[in-house]
Amino acid sequence: MILLNDSHFVGKGLHRECYIHPNNVQLCVKVVVAGDLSESKREQSYYKLLQKRGISWDILPRFHGLIETNRGAGAVFDLIRDFDGEVSKTLEHYLCAEQLASSENTGIKQAIGVFKRELHRQAIITMTLSPKNIMYKKTAANEGTLIVIDNIGNSDFIPICSYINYLAQKKITRKLLRFEQTVLKMCAHNNALQQCLLNLGSSARAV
């Protein structure tokens, strides 16, 4: 059994808490603290599908299986860290920042552009795309990639979109459109970043 304590705590979502794995600082352990295990089971089922498809894992953390902890069953994932070893911050953190350097604005714009393309290219479905559930992993001082860490998978009663690419693409486009609207509202105080993102173009054209 793995023993988790408050010194390992990274963050908390709606249903789960995340801890640094005490035996491997490159991994994290997610444990359910509210509700049942249905969301985690759905996510793990979708991860198995992605593993069979052999995706690149550029915009998702790898899933490493389940372990027992003193706080209940834990799901083990890659822990997203920046180039300097620090645990990465959410996209929400950067969008809400009072001020960012122009080079940081450009890095975020480029990361969002790549993220949108990769979601479509790899046909990765999420239940929602929220900046608070997406990490901005800095790969250099002013460069980074976006990685989805929560709400991964398909919550449809019959998840046909997980198997038919045409339907998956339609769903991804709709999710991205809402994501873009949220991002623009969140950084409304940062005119430079907002203009950068507007120059990316909207997913609405593909709906």
C-alpha positions, 0 to 999 in steps of 0.5 A: 500500500502507498501512503499519501500525506499532505506533503504530497498534495498537488491539487483537487478537482471536483471529484478527485485529489492529486498527489505526487507519487511518494516513490516516483516524483515523475508520477502522480496518484489520483484518488476519489474524494467525492462521488463514486468511482464511475468517472474514474472507471469511464476514464480508464476504459477510454485510456485503454482504447487510446492505448490500443490505438497507439496515440502519441501521448503529446497532449495527454498524460500516460495512465500507469494503472491502479494502486492501493493507498491509505486514501483509497484506490489510486489511479497513477498518471504521469505528473506534468512538470516544466523544463525546470522540474517544477510541477506545471501550472494550469492554462487558467493560471496563465490566462488569468495572470495580470501581465504576461510578457509578449513572448509568453503570449506567443508561446501560449498562442502556439501551444493552443494552436498545436493542441487544437490540431492534435485533438483532431488528428488523434481524435481524442474526446473529452467530456469538457475542455476547461482551462483549469483541467489543462496544464501548460507544460513549459518546455522552455522559458517562453514555449510550452505544450497543453496537456489535458489532465481531467474529464477525458473520455466520452460520457455519452450513453452509447459512446459511438463517437469513440469509434467513428472518426467523422462523429468524433471530429464533429464532437471535438469541434463543438468542444473546442468552440466552447473552449475558445469562447471560455479562453477569450473571456478568461483573458479579456483583461490581457488585450495582447494575448486576446488578439494573439488568440483571435488570430488563430481563428475559430473552430466554428468554421468546422462545425 
